[in-house]
Amino acid sequence: MAQDPILENDTMEPQEEMTVTLTLDDGSELECVVLTIFTAGERDYIALLPMEGPEAEEGEVYLYRYNETEDGQPDLENIEDDDEYEIVADAFDEMLDDAEYDEVVGDDEE
C-alpha cells in the first residue's frame, strides 16, 4: 500500500459507525468506516473500508498499523514490510471467516 495516511478526523456518535478521513499522498481525502481494530503478532492494526469511489464498490479494505499517542489520539502507519502485511491480512481474513462461521452456526448450534 503506497498511500501514506494522515488520520485527520475520527468521530463516534451513539449507534453510528466510527469513521476516519484519510489524507492520501496525492492530497485527496478518503472517508472510511472503521471495520475493526485487532491484534496480529504483538501489534495492533486497523481495517478501514472506503465509503465512496471505486475502492468502496470493490470492497477494498485498507490495513494499517494502529497506535495511540500519549494523549490518546489515534495514529496510523503504513505497513511497509510484505511479510508483515501478509501476517496482518491473514489475521484479518481469519477474523472474517470466524465471523461468518458464527453467523451461520449461531451460538445455539455450537
Secondary structure, DSSP 8 states (H G I E B T S, - for coil): ------EEEEE--TTS--EEEEE-TTS-EEEEEEEEEEEETTEEEEEEEESSHHHHHHT--EEEEEEE-TTS-EEEE----HHHHHHHHHHHHHHHHHHHHHHHHTGGG-
